[in-house]
Amino acid sequence: MKEKTVDNSKMILRILFGFSVAFVIGALCAGDYGNLFPGLWAIWTHPAQFTMDYFVLGGLGSAFLNTGLVALFCCALLYVTKARCTGLTVAAFWLNVGFATFGMNPVNMWPFFLGVFVYSRIKKVSFGSVANLAMFSTALAPFASEFMFRYPNAEVSGFSVVGLIGTVIFGIVVGCVMPALCAHAPAFHKGYDLYNAGPAAGFLAFLMFCIFFKSPGVEVPTNTKLGDGYQVFVSVFFLIVFVLCLAAAYMLDRECFKNYRALWKSDSYKTDFTEKFGIPATLVNIGIYGIFVLLYFNLVRGMAVADGDVVFTGAKFTGATMGAIMCMMAFSAQGTHPRNVFPIMIGYALASLLPFFMAMAGVVPAQSWTLTTQGILVGMAFASGLAPVAGRFGFPAGVAAGAIHAILVTSVPALHGGFLLYNGGFTAGIVAFILIPVLECFMKPREEK
């Protein structure tokens, strides 16, 4: 059994390295080579508060290259520390990579890796045993960029030694606190928020935002910059990656699609797919679920009222949208698959009718959001973390979870000022905190039925 665990760990690391190389290849295929490194430098030296589109800030190729470097940085951490890779490692990896197109880069990651390393020395545990927590701690990465390049100014002021020292101290504090908060977080959502680090990082970001901005009266900067995106390039890239996952799974085990049936029926509650169903079946899920997610972002339409007429808008494939696709892949090895995420999508669609009909009836002067509003597209990625709700309590419960998440997700940033990358995961924890006690009171999980 121990040998199988070791083999699985090595295989997972190789797969993650393969994804990393794919992003670097994507950067080379994007062209515009003259701007590749200047664009990367712009990404690394700019504040990363929600929501900065790296396609606009640095360019398509630079954003892909940053993604590849973030991915390689995570792989290096896992390799050097000899961490045991599991389904949770896949989640931590994809979350770091997911935000590499709209908020994360190697410059604002390393202070938190350092912080968790300090934690490992204090607790006298191996750094490898907490490597996943090091990657999850980067949820507060925008604070690091803020301290290095802007704080306490409203405009970018450039690098300073004082800012660097402040960033290091901040990273160490967060790195030492996050492991304790993550360990306690399941008591908050009872395991129904797959993005367990979301509530932990969310409350910590709320505290830090109050300490550094709200309480001293420092002006909160605005950072939103979004472009029109690159739908064809991003879609083709991910389609190739997901098809390759299916091909690799078949090469590893020709019975993988049969084994996938058992995974498909899983309720996703505290289940590591890599250990329970094996690497090949997990790769099948990554491929099928990835194509499912890609189809959603290509086909989803926002319904809005304009001059008395109903118009439909598609999703713009910005850096944030590409990041949302990758963030949805986070728990494809530990909890999510099309069957238990689809009800949540339906919940989002139903919730979108509320602002639509309010605007249609003239109750409000303008519609507040649609399914293709950028914040909602990113929010949908993290709403998938509520998949165990649908898995254990059924389709209607999943719909309710999705609807509540959609209603809350664009309001939660006011608590942390946009400095928390895991905004949607934090929101999912709040939804679970509200919904799960009610479901447990009035409904029985599937296995009890």
N, C-alpha and C positions, 0 to 999 in steps of 0.2 A: 504493500500500500504506500509505503514511504517512497519507493522508487517511482511509482506512478505519479505521486505528487510532484516530485522533482522533475520528471519528464514533462508534465503539464506546465510547470512553471517556465521551463526553458522554451517550450513551444509557444507559450503566450508571449514571451519576450521577443521571440523571433517574428511573430505575427505583428506585434506593435512596431518593431523595427521596419518591417515591410511597409506598413502604413506610412511611417516617417519618410522613407525613401520615395514613396509615391507622391508625397507633397512636394518634395524637392524636384522631382521630375515634372510635376505640374507647373512649378515656377519656371522651369526652363521652356516648357511648351507655351507658356503665356506670352513669350516674346518681350519686347521693350527692354532689351538687355541693358541699354544705357542708363535706365532709371532703376535698375534692380537694386543696387546697393545704396544709392542716394535715397530711394524710397524706403529701404529697410532702416536706414539711419533716422529718417523722419519718424518712422513707427516707434523706434526705440527711445527717441528723445522727446516724445510728446506725451502730455497727460492722457490717461486712459479711462477717464470717467465715462460711465454709460451715456450715450452710445456713440462711439467713434468708429466710423466705417473705415477700416484699413485699406479697402479698395480705393477710397477717395484720398486718404492721407498719404499712402505710399504707392498705390498702384496694384494691379492684379498680380503681377509676378512677384512683387515684394511681399504682398500679403501671403501668398502661397509659400514663399521662401521662409518668412517668419514662422508660419505654421509648421513647416518641416523642421526648422531649428528648435522650436519649442518641443516638438515631438522627440527629436533626437536628444534634447536636454533631459527629458523624462526617462528615455531609454537608458541614457548614461547613468542617471541616478539609480535606476533599478539594477543595472549591471554592476556598477562599482560597489554598491552596498550589499550585493548578493541577496536582494529581497526576494521573498517567495511570491511569485506572481499568481494571482487568482482572478476571479471575475470582478472583484472589487478593484483590482489594479487596472483592469481594462476601463472601468468607470472613471477612475482618477485620471488616467491617460487621456481619454476622450474629452473630459471636461477641460483639461488644460489646453488640448489641441483645439477644442471647439471655440474657446475664447481668443485664440491666436489670430483671429480675423477681425476682432472688435474689442480688444481690451487687455490682451496679455502678450508678453514678449519676454525673452530671457533676462532683460534688464530689470523688470519689475517682479520676476519670479524668485530670483536667487535669495533675496533677504528672508523669504519665508522658509526656503529650504534650510538656510542657515539657522533660523529660529528653531525649527524642529530638530536639527542636529544638536543644538544646545540643549533642547529638552531631553534628547536621548542620553546626553552626557550626565545631566542632572539626575535622571531616573535610572541611569546605569543599565540601559538596554541598547541593543545593537541598532544602529541607524536604519539598517535594512528592515527591521521589524516595524518601523514607523514610516517607511518610505511613502506608503499610500497617503498617510496623514500630511506628509510634506507637500504632496501634490494638491491635496484638498485645501491646505492652508492658503494657497494662492488665490482663493476666492476674494481676498481683500487686496489684490494686486494694484487696483487703481489708486489706493492710498499711497503706495510706494512711488508710483510715477508722479503723483501730486506733490509729495514732499520733495522729490528730487528736482522737479522742473517748474513748479508754480507756487505752491503754498508759501505764504498766506496771500499772495496776489491773485487778482482776478484774471490776469493775462499771464502767458508763459514768460518766465523771467530767465530761464536757462539753468544749467547745472550749477550747484554750489556745494562746497565741502560741508557746510552746516546741514544742508538738505540731505546729503549722503549719510552723515552721522545719524540724523533723525530717522532716516529710512531704515538703517541697520538696527537701531534700537527698537523701532516699531516692529520690524520683521521678527526680532527675537521675542518680543512680548507676545505677538500673535502666535508665533510658532510654539511657544511654551503653553499657551492657553488653549489653543484649538484642540489638541488631543483630549484634554479633559472635557471640553464642551461636546465634542463628537461622541465621546463615550456616554455622556448623559442624554444626548439628543433623542435616542429611541424612546426614552420615557415620555418625551413630549408628543411624539407622533405614533408610538407603539409599533414601529416598523413599517408603517404604511406610506412613508415618504422615502422612496429609494434614494433621493438626494439627501441623505442623512446629514451631510455637512452643511446643507442649506440653512436650516434653522440655527445651527451652531454659529455659522459665520454671520447669519443675519442679525442675531441679537448682539453679537460682538461688533459688527459694523455700525449698528444703531448707537451703541455706546461710544464708539470712536468718533462717529459723526457729530455727536453731541459735544464731546470733549474738544474737538478741534475746530468745529464750525459754529454750531448753534449756541453753545454756552458762552464762548468768548465773543460772539457776534461777528465772526469772519464771514465775509460775503461768499456765498456758495456759487462757484463758477458753473457755467453751462458749457457743455461739451458736445452736444449732438450735431453730427454732420453725416448725412446719408446721401449716397448717390443712387443711380438707377440700376446698378448691378450688372452682372454678366451671367444671364440665365443659361445660355447655351453652353458656355465653357464649363461652368460649375456642374451643370446637369450631366454633361457627357463625362466629365472627370469622375464623378461619383458613380455613375452607371458602370463604368469600366472597373472601378475599384470593387464594387459590390458583386459584379459578375465574376471577377477573379476570386472573390471569397468563396463563391459557390463552387467554382472549379477546383480550388485548393481543397475544399472540404471533400469533394468527390475523390480526389487523388489520395487523400489520407484514409478514407473509408468509404467504400462503395455502398455501404448500408446507411450512410449518414442521413439520407432523406427519410428513411424508415424510422430511424431513431429520433428524427426531428418531430415526429408526430407526438411523442411523449412530452417533448419540450413545449409544443404548441398547447397542450392541455394543462400545463403547469399553471398554478394560481399565482406564481411569482413571489409569494410571501417568503422572505428570507431564504431564497434559493439561488445558489451559485450554479449556473448552467454548466460551467466548465468541469465542475466536480461531479455533478449529478448525471449529466447527459454526455459529457465528453467534449473534447475540442472540436472534432468534425461537425457534430450537431450544432455546436455553438456558432461555428463559422457559417453554417447554413442559415442560422437565425440572423446573423449579422448581414448576410447577403440579402435574404428575403425581406427582413425588416427594413434594411437600408433602402431597397427599391420601393417598398411601401411608403416610407417617409418621403423619399424623393418625389414620388407620384403626388403625394399630398401637397407639397410645396409648389409643384407645377400646375396642379389642377384646382387648388383652392381659389375661391373668388370672394371678394368682399362686396357686400351689397350695401349701396349707399343711396341717399336721396340728394339729388342735385337739381335745383330749379324746378322742383316738383316732379322730376322724372327719376326713375330707378336706374342706376348705373352699376355695372359690375367691374371690379378691378382685380387684376392678378397680382401675385406677390412679386416684388422686386428682389432679385437675387443679389442683394448687397452683401458686404462682409458679414453683417449681423445675421442675415438669412443663412449664409453658408455655415456660420458658426452654430446656428440653431439646428441645422441638419446634423452636424457632428455631435452636438450636445445630446440630441435624441438618441444617438448611438451609444451613449455612455453606459447604459445598463442593458444593452443587448446581450451581455454575457452574464447578467445577474438580475433579471426581473422583467424586461419588456419584450414583447413580441406583438405582431399585428392584432392578435385576438383580444388582448387586454388593453391596448392603447386606442383601438377604434372607438369604444364607448366614450372615452375622454374627448376625442375629436368631435363626436356628436354633441357632447355637452357644450363645447366651445361654440359650435354652430348655432345651437339653441339660444345660448346666452347672447349671441350677436344680434338676435332679433329684438332684444330689449332697447338698445339705443336706436335701432332702425325704426321701430314703430313709434318711439318717443319723438323722433325727428319728423316722421311722416305725419303724426298727429298734430305737430306744431307745438308740442309741450315744451320742447327745447329748441333754441334757434339753429343749432347745428348738431349733426351726429358726432358723438365722441369717439367712436372707433368702429372698425369693421374687422373681418377675419384676416385681412391683409395689411392692417396697420402694423408697423414694424414691431412695436412692443408686444402685440398679440402674437405675432409669428414666433418671436423668441419665447414668449410665455408658454405657448403650446409645447415647445420643446421640453420645458421643465414640468409642465402638467403631466407629461408621460410618466413622471416619477410616482404618480398616484396609481399606476397600473395594478398594484396589489389590491387596491380597493375594488376594482372591477373583477380581478381574479378571484377574490374570496367572497365578495358579496353580490356579484352578478352585474349584468349589463346596466340596469337602472341606477345602481349605486355609482358605477363608473361615469355615467352621464351626469349625475348630480355633482360628482367631484370635479369634472371638467368644467361645468357651468360656473360653479363657485370660484374656481381658480381664475377663469376668464374675467369674472367680475372684479376680483381683487388685484390681479397682477400688475395693472398699470398704476395702482394707488400706493402700493408698497414702497416704491423707490423714494417716496417722501420721507420714509423713516431713516434711510441711509444716504440720501443725497446722490444716489447713482454711483456710489463707491463700492458697491457689492456686486460682483459678477454673478453670484448665485441668487439673484433676485427671485427668479421663478421657483428655485428649490426652496427658498425661504417661504414663499407664498404657499407652496405645496405642503410644507409643514404646518402652516396656519390652517389650511383647509382640513388636513388630517386631524388637527387638534379640535376643530369644530365638529367635523362630520363623523368621525369614528365612534365617539361615545353615543351618538344618536343611532348609528347603524347597529352597534352592539346591543343597544337597548331594545330596538324594535325588529331586528333581523338576526338570522343565524347564518354563519359562514357556510359555504357549500358543503364542506365535509361533515358538518353537524346535521345538515338537511338530509 
